[in-house]
Amino acid sequence: MKRVKVLTGVAMMSTALLLGACSDTGGEGKAEQSAEENKQMQGNIQIDGSSTVFPIMEAVSEEYMMEQPDVKVTVGYSGTGGGFEKFIAGETQMSNASRPIKDEEKAALEEKGVDFTEFQLAYDGLSVVVNKDNDWVDSLTIEELKKIWVDNGKAKKWSDIREGWPEEEIKLYSPGTDSGTYDYFNEVILEDAQIDKAAVLSEDDNVLVQGVTGEKQGIGYFGYAYYLENKDKLKVVPIDGGKGAVEPTNETIESGEYAPLSRPLFMYASNKAVAEDEAVYDYLKFTLDNAGALSEEVGYVKLPDEEYKKQLETLEGLKK
């Protein structure tokens, strides 16, 4: 904001004093409003959960702490399930998730007396990837994904999946079972069947990226942002959900055309923390104000603007 120049001269000073006397109440009100807008928060905010949501919340937190340097925001990524465990234990005020909260998690929170609110942050398209040198996989159907990933007690070769593909053993890389990404893949692909016991499981998506890039016969899956970050060394696989093969892009994810692997990403917040801790409320408001732009910046797909507005109204209701 530009500083107002000091008026000089007797006539100007007299006019200023007269105007000041006439508008004293309004001036005080504006000063109070300005002080409120520029007030520096203090606090310590703990967040954990999905590694898929982590890039969004890392970007939000970095921006927020530049505006509010006296608020320390710590964001962990122990997986959606691990994050909910900490949320239930009262170790965090917010929990990131790449799937909706489960009934048993709701029950555990209710038992602890924790009321919560669900907020959506962005859309993700769970991306299936193969090694860059893989020149035979041009697309996969849902049934072929099941063939690859569901355990059948023996090693699988590419030739088992489609005739004409190499007689080479497939190397699988999957998020760990605490991951919301695993839960979502389990829901739409595995359908609660046992994942192949030979699959390498990790809660760290970077480990999965390294696995597939280092193994010509490798295949893996993780969030869209991690594919975009590594697209120069990975090959994304278009998925045929029944209406032809579709590649994950911002457009196909937002429209739902990339089915069934499009999904929303969530943050769950403690109602009590929002109502009683001004820094938590302020941080969550900042998140909803900026999640659209920052989710796109880190490789996800923003919600329609009206969805963020509705959620800001929901947040305002928690503060009252």
One Martini backbone bead per residue (centre of mass of N, CA, C, O) as a GRO file, in nm:
protein
  320
    1MET     BB    1   0.096   0.035   0.022
    2LYS     BB    2   0.068   0.361  -0.012
    3ARG     BB    3   0.183   0.643   0.105
    4VAL     BB    4   0.079   0.932   0.251
    5LYS     BB    5   0.123   1.244   0.208
    6VAL     BB    6   0.229   1.524   0.370
    7LEU     BB    7   0.082   1.802   0.456
    8THR     BB    8   0.132   2.147   0.371
    9GLY     BB    9   0.045   2.413   0.533
   10VAL     BB   10  -0.197   2.586   0.691
   11ALA     BB   11  -0.447   2.530   0.522
   12MET     BB   12  -0.412   2.219   0.508
   13MET     BB   13  -0.409   2.165   0.812
   14SER     BB   14  -0.690   2.274   0.872
   15THR     BB   15  -0.845   2.089   0.685
   16ALA     BB   16  -0.750   1.824   0.810
   17LEU     BB   17  -0.863   1.875   1.094
   18LEU     BB   18  -1.156   1.905   1.010
   19LEU     BB   19  -1.189   1.632   0.870
   20GLY     BB   20  -1.098   1.461   1.112
   21ALA     BB   21  -1.331   1.549   1.302
   22CYS     BB   22  -1.568   1.448   1.111
   23SER     BB   23  -1.404   1.139   1.065
   24ASP     BB   24  -1.310   0.977   1.321
   25THR     BB   25  -1.478   0.713   1.330
   26GLY     BB   26  -1.405   0.606   1.048
   27GLY     BB   27  -1.097   0.594   1.091
   28GLU     BB   28  -1.096   0.389   1.320
   29GLY     BB   29  -1.237   0.162   1.164
   30LYS     BB   30  -1.020   0.133   0.942
   31ALA     BB   31  -0.784   0.073   1.130
   32GLU     BB   32  -0.904  -0.184   1.251
   33GLN     BB   33  -0.941  -0.334   0.985
   34SER     BB   34  -0.640  -0.328   0.900
   35ALA     BB   35  -0.532  -0.475   1.149
   36GLU     BB   36  -0.693  -0.735   1.101
   37GLU     BB   37  -0.579  -0.804   0.814
   38ASN     BB   38  -0.256  -0.782   0.932
   39LYS     BB   39  -0.260  -1.001   1.123
   40GLN     BB   40  -0.058  -1.208   1.313
   41MET     BB   41  -0.012  -1.528   1.342
   42GLN     BB   42  -0.024  -1.808   1.578
   43GLY     BB   43   0.126  -2.142   1.556
   44ASN     BB   44   0.053  -2.512   1.534
   45ILE     BB   45   0.043  -2.725   1.249
   46GLN     BB   46  -0.093  -3.057   1.196
   47ILE     BB   47  -0.023  -3.277   0.915
   48ASP     BB   48  -0.156  -3.574   0.752
   49GLY     BB   49  -0.110  -3.843   0.493
   50SER     BB   50  -0.129  -3.826   0.177
   51SER     BB   51   0.100  -3.841  -0.086
   52THR     BB   52  -0.081  -3.719  -0.308
   53VAL     BB   53  -0.157  -3.448  -0.146
   54PHE     BB   54   0.115  -3.324  -0.057
   55PRO     BB   55   0.191  -3.120  -0.288
   56ILE     BB   56  -0.037  -2.925  -0.224
   57MET     BB   57   0.027  -2.874   0.087
   58GLU     BB   58   0.311  -2.776   0.047
   59ALA     BB   59   0.240  -2.527  -0.124
   60VAL     BB   60   0.045  -2.395   0.074
   61SER     BB   61   0.241  -2.375   0.320
   62GLU     BB   62   0.457  -2.200   0.193
   63GLU     BB   63   0.271  -1.959   0.134
   64TYR     BB   64   0.159  -1.915   0.419
   65MET     BB   65   0.440  -1.873   0.574
   66MET     BB   66   0.496  -1.605   0.424
   67GLU     BB   67   0.246  -1.459   0.560
   68GLN     BB   68   0.281  -1.659   0.836
   69PRO     BB   69   0.570  -1.696   1.016
   70ASP     BB   70   0.428  -1.779   1.314
   71VAL     BB   71   0.338  -2.033   1.153
   72LYS     BB   72   0.360  -2.379   1.197
   73VAL     BB   73   0.377  -2.614   0.925
   74THR     BB   74   0.313  -2.969   0.926
   75VAL     BB   75   0.374  -3.214   0.661
   76GLY     BB   76   0.276  -3.536   0.613
   77TYR     BB   77   0.323  -3.896   0.453
   78SER     BB   78   0.175  -4.190   0.577
   79GLY     BB   79  -0.089  -4.198   0.456
   80THR     BB   80  -0.417  -4.220   0.481
   81GLY     BB   81  -0.432  -4.423   0.717
   82GLY     BB   82  -0.206  -4.295   0.891
   83GLY     BB   83  -0.344  -4.019   0.916
   84PHE     BB   84  -0.601  -4.116   1.064
   85GLU     BB   85  -0.460  -4.223   1.313
   86LYS     BB   86  -0.360  -3.940   1.405
   87PHE     BB   87  -0.634  -3.802   1.413
   88ILE     BB   88  -0.761  -3.990   1.624
   89ALA     BB   89  -0.518  -3.932   1.839
   90GLY     BB   90  -0.466  -3.603   1.820
   91GLU     BB   91  -0.196  -3.517   1.639
   92THR     BB   92  -0.405  -3.372   1.445
   93GLN     BB   93  -0.613  -3.132   1.266
   94MET     BB   94  -0.538  -3.271   0.985
   95SER     BB   95  -0.640  -3.481   0.691
   96ASN     BB   96  -0.515  -3.647   0.424
   97ALA     BB   97  -0.696  -3.773   0.122
   98SER     BB   98  -0.751  -4.032  -0.152
   99ARG     BB   99  -1.013  -4.093   0.016
  100PRO     BB  100  -1.270  -4.174   0.174
  101ILE     BB  101  -1.387  -4.223   0.465
  102LYS     BB  102  -1.425  -4.473   0.680
  103ASP     BB  103  -1.640  -4.620   0.897
  104GLU     BB  104  -1.420  -4.696   1.113
  105GLU     BB  105  -1.305  -4.407   1.132
  106LYS     BB  106  -1.559  -4.267   1.220
  107ALA     BB  107  -1.601  -4.435   1.479
  108ALA     BB  108  -1.332  -4.356   1.616
  109LEU     BB  109  -1.394  -4.051   1.626
  110GLU     BB  110  -1.655  -4.072   1.788
  111GLU     BB  111  -1.526  -4.208   2.038
  112LYS     BB  112  -1.332  -3.940   2.073
  113GLY     BB  113  -1.511  -3.677   2.000
  114VAL     BB  114  -1.469  -3.620   1.680
  115ASP     BB  115  -1.542  -3.365   1.482
  116PHE     BB  116  -1.593  -3.334   1.121
  117THR     BB  117  -1.472  -3.211   0.795
  118GLU     BB  118  -1.517  -3.226   0.451
  119PHE     BB  119  -1.272  -3.156   0.192
  120GLN     BB  120  -1.219  -3.050  -0.133
  121LEU     BB  121  -0.934  -2.989  -0.357
  122ALA     BB  122  -0.925  -3.211  -0.602
  123TYR     BB  123  -0.820  -3.382  -0.888
  124ASP     BB  124  -0.750  -3.726  -0.987
  125GLY     BB  125  -0.540  -3.949  -1.196
  126LEU     BB  126  -0.480  -4.257  -1.192
  127SER     BB  127  -0.157  -4.373  -1.299
  128VAL     BB  128  -0.045  -4.580  -1.552
  129VAL     BB  129   0.288  -4.723  -1.577
  130VAL     BB  130   0.577  -4.753  -1.786
  131ASN     BB  131   0.840  -4.804  -1.943
  132LYS     BB  132   0.992  -4.624  -2.192
  133ASP     BB  133   1.084  -4.906  -2.352
  134ASN     BB  134   0.790  -4.975  -2.383
  135ASP     BB  135   0.650  -5.101  -2.713
  136TRP     BB  136   0.360  -5.272  -2.645
  137VAL     BB  137   0.205  -5.085  -2.453
  138ASP     BB  138  -0.096  -4.893  -2.546
  139SER     BB  139  -0.306  -5.048  -2.358
  140LEU     BB  140  -0.573  -5.102  -2.104
  141THR     BB  141  -0.784  -5.296  -1.945
  142ILE     BB  142  -0.946  -5.384  -1.669
  143GLU     BB  143  -0.897  -5.689  -1.701
  144GLU     BB  144  -0.590  -5.666  -1.744
  145LEU     BB  145  -0.527  -5.538  -1.473
  146LYS     BB  146  -0.623  -5.778  -1.309
  147LYS     BB  147  -0.429  -5.987  -1.424
  148ILE     BB  148  -0.172  -5.842  -1.325
  149TRP     BB  149  -0.251  -5.784  -0.997
  150VAL     BB  150  -0.377  -6.046  -0.934
  151ASP     BB  151  -0.336  -6.315  -0.751
  152ASN     BB  152  -0.229  -6.668  -0.880
  153GLY     BB  153   0.058  -6.806  -0.771
  154LYS     BB  154   0.216  -6.675  -1.023
  155ALA     BB  155   0.406  -6.576  -1.261
  156LYS     BB  156   0.397  -6.306  -1.490
  157LYS     BB  157   0.346  -6.242  -1.830
  158TRP     BB  158   0.283  -6.053  -2.096
  159SER     BB  159   0.167  -6.299  -2.267
  160ASP     BB  160  -0.076  -6.342  -2.058
  161ILE     BB  161  -0.233  -6.074  -2.141
  162ARG     BB  162  -0.118  -6.063  -2.453
  163GLU     BB  163  -0.094  -6.149  -2.757
  164GLY     BB  164   0.255  -6.084  -2.856
  165TRP     BB  165   0.380  -6.046  -2.606
  166PRO     BB  166   0.626  -6.084  -2.405
  167GLU     BB  167   0.821  -6.349  -2.242
  168GLU     BB  168   0.805  -6.157  -1.968
  169GLU     BB  169   0.838  -6.062  -1.656
  170ILE     BB  170   0.649  -5.888  -1.441
  171LYS     BB  171   0.698  -5.570  -1.274
  172LEU     BB  172   0.569  -5.457  -0.963
  173TYR     BB  173   0.431  -5.124  -0.854
  174SER     BB  174   0.303  -5.023  -0.531
  175PRO     BB  175   0.126  -4.897  -0.314
  176GLY     BB  176   0.058  -4.911  -0.005
  177THR     BB  177  -0.194  -5.017   0.224
  178ASP     BB  178  -0.206  -4.709   0.354
  179SER     BB  179  -0.304  -4.613   0.085
  180GLY     BB  180  -0.545  -4.449  -0.099
  181THR     BB  181  -0.454  -4.555  -0.373
  182TYR     BB  182  -0.483  -4.850  -0.307
  183ASP     BB  183  -0.780  -4.844  -0.224
  184TYR     BB  184  -0.883  -4.750  -0.500
  185PHE     BB  185  -0.765  -4.982  -0.669
  186ASN     BB  186  -0.909  -5.201  -0.512
  187GLU     BB  187  -1.199  -5.111  -0.576
  188VAL     BB  188  -1.173  -5.095  -0.916
  189ILE     BB  189  -0.977  -5.361  -0.961
  190LEU     BB  190  -0.941  -5.586  -0.734
  191GLU     BB  191  -1.189  -5.629  -0.544
  192ASP     BB  192  -1.036  -5.754  -0.275
  193ALA     BB  193  -0.809  -5.885  -0.387
  194GLN     BB  194  -0.506  -6.016  -0.405
  195ILE     BB  195  -0.216  -5.895  -0.440
  196ASP     BB  196   0.062  -5.945  -0.580
  197LYS     BB  197   0.331  -6.079  -0.403
  198ALA     BB  198   0.559  -5.946  -0.603
  199ALA     BB  199   0.499  -5.675  -0.523
  200VAL     BB  200   0.610  -5.354  -0.479
  201LEU     BB  201   0.580  -5.175  -0.173
  202SER     BB  202   0.499  -4.814  -0.129
  203GLU     BB  203   0.449  -4.491   0.021
  204ASP     BB  204   0.664  -4.396  -0.191
  205ASP     BB  205   0.642  -4.270  -0.507
  206ASN     BB  206   0.947  -4.251  -0.580
  207VAL     BB  207   1.001  -4.555  -0.565
  208LEU     BB  208   0.815  -4.628  -0.804
  209VAL     BB  209   0.951  -4.465  -1.019
  210GLN     BB  210   1.229  -4.602  -0.995
  211GLY     BB  211   1.135  -4.887  -1.058
  212VAL     BB  212   1.022  -4.838  -1.350
  213THR     BB  213   1.275  -4.690  -1.472
  214GLY     BB  214   1.470  -4.957  -1.391
  215GLU     BB  215   1.237  -5.145  -1.546
  216LYS     BB  216   1.130  -5.270  -1.841
  217GLN     BB  217   0.895  -5.466  -1.695
  218GLY     BB  218   0.752  -5.232  -1.566
  219ILE     BB  219   0.473  -5.153  -1.334
  220GLY     BB  220   0.253  -4.879  -1.232
  221TYR     BB  221   0.097  -4.662  -0.969
  222PHE     BB  222  -0.030  -4.317  -0.945
  223GLY     BB  223  -0.041  -4.003  -0.934
  224TYR     BB  224  -0.055  -3.758  -1.173
  225ALA     BB  225   0.177  -3.574  -1.068
  226TYR     BB  226   0.401  -3.796  -1.081
  227TYR     BB  227   0.389  -3.829  -1.379
  228LEU     BB  228   0.446  -3.537  -1.472
  229GLU     BB  229   0.724  -3.518  -1.322
  230ASN     BB  230   0.808  -3.810  -1.503
  231LYS     BB  231   0.738  -3.814  -1.824
  232ASP     BB  232   1.035  -3.840  -1.953
  233LYS     BB  233   1.065  -4.155  -1.799
  234LEU     BB  234   0.764  -4.224  -1.879
  235LYS     BB  235   0.471  -4.433  -1.958
  236VAL     BB  236   0.155  -4.385  -2.027
  237VAL     BB  237  -0.162  -4.562  -1.985
  238PRO     BB  238  -0.427  -4.620  -2.146
  239ILE     BB  239  -0.774  -4.658  -2.045
  240ASP     BB  240  -1.032  -4.913  -2.069
  241GLY     BB  241  -1.370  -4.868  -1.939
  242GLY     BB  242  -1.566  -4.933  -2.224
  243LYS     BB  243  -1.501  -4.651  -2.428
  244GLY     BB  244  -1.214  -4.661  -2.459
  245ALA     BB  245  -0.911  -4.528  -2.472
  246VAL     BB  246  -0.773  -4.324  -2.194
  247GLU     BB  247  -0.597  -4.047  -2.114
  248PRO     BB  248  -0.451  -3.869  -1.873
  249THR     BB  249  -0.598  -3.548  -1.818
  250ASN     BB  250  -0.734  -3.266  -1.727
  251GLU     BB  251  -0.993  -3.312  -1.899
  252THR     BB  252  -1.057  -3.623  -1.838
  253ILE     BB  253  -1.071  -3.589  -1.531
  254GLU     BB  254  -1.287  -3.365  -1.498
  255SER     BB  255  -1.511  -3.518  -1.680
  256GLY     BB  256  -1.471  -3.853  -1.632
  257GLU     BB  257  -1.352  -4.010  -1.880
  258TYR     BB  258  -1.136  -4.118  -1.677
  259ALA     BB  259  -1.239  -4.436  -1.649
  260PRO     BB  260  -1.219  -4.529  -1.301
  261LEU     BB  261  -0.946  -4.323  -1.216
  262SER     BB  262  -1.107  -4.097  -1.107
  263ARG     BB  263  -1.056  -3.851  -0.831
  264PRO     BB  264  -1.082  -3.720  -0.528
  265LEU     BB  265  -0.945  -3.484  -0.295
  266PHE     BB  266  -0.870  -3.461   0.062
  267MET     BB  267  -0.982  -3.286   0.366
  268TYR     BB  268  -0.968  -3.323   0.722
  269ALA     BB  269  -1.139  -3.145   0.990
  270SER     BB  270  -1.145  -3.016   1.298
  271ASN     BB  271  -1.393  -2.841   1.441
  272LYS     BB  272  -1.255  -2.747   1.700
  273ALA     BB  273  -1.000  -2.626   1.573
  274VAL     BB  274  -1.146  -2.416   1.400
  275ALA     BB  275  -1.303  -2.270   1.637
  276GLU     BB  276  -1.036  -2.231   1.849
  277ASP     BB  277  -0.818  -2.193   1.609
  278GLU     BB  278  -0.722  -1.934   1.420
  279ALA     BB  279  -0.498  -2.066   1.246
  280VAL     BB  280  -0.662  -2.299   1.131
  281TYR     BB  281  -0.876  -2.132   0.993
  282ASP     BB  282  -0.684  -1.956   0.820
  283TYR     BB  283  -0.549  -2.191   0.670
  284LEU     BB  284  -0.806  -2.315   0.544
  285LYS     BB  285  -0.888  -2.065   0.390
  286PHE     BB  286  -0.631  -2.047   0.223
  287THR     BB  287  -0.662  -2.321   0.089
  288LEU     BB  288  -0.939  -2.266  -0.058
  289ASP     BB  289  -0.833  -2.008  -0.211
  290ASN     BB  290  -0.562  -2.189  -0.344
  291ALA     BB  291  -0.604  -2.488  -0.446
  292GLY     BB  292  -0.656  -2.456  -0.746
  293ALA     BB  293  -0.386  -2.327  -0.839
  294LEU     BB  294  -0.188  -2.527  -0.685
  295SER     BB  295  -0.284  -2.794  -0.808
  296GLU     BB  296  -0.203  -2.719  -1.098
  297GLU     BB  297   0.098  -2.657  -1.041
  298VAL     BB  298   0.145  -2.977  -0.932
  299GLY     BB  299  -0.069  -3.165  -1.135
  300TYR     BB  300  -0.364  -3.108  -1.097
  301VAL     BB  301  -0.727  -3.069  -1.064
  302LYS     BB  302  -0.951  -2.843  -1.042
  303LEU     BB  303  -1.218  -2.714  -0.925
  304PRO     BB  304  -1.482  -2.557  -0.933
  305ASP     BB  305  -1.527  -2.248  -0.804
  306GLU     BB  306  -1.802  -2.307  -0.654
  307GLU     BB  307  -1.687  -2.525  -0.463
  308TYR     BB  308  -1.506  -2.340  -0.295
  309LYS     BB  309  -1.729  -2.148  -0.202
  310LYS     BB  310  -1.899  -2.353  -0.047
  311GLN     BB  311  -1.666  -2.435   0.151
  312LEU     BB  312  -1.629  -2.154   0.275
  313GLU     BB  313  -1.911  -2.154   0.403
  314THR     BB  314  -1.869  -2.399   0.579
  315LEU     BB  315  -1.632  -2.284   0.738
  316GLU     BB  316  -1.780  -2.038   0.855
  317GLY     BB  317  -1.982  -2.216   1.021
  318LEU     BB  318  -1.760  -2.332   1.222
  319LYS     BB  319  -1.686  -2.050   1.360
  320LYS     BB  320  -1.976  -1.993   1.510
   0.00000   0.00000   0.00000
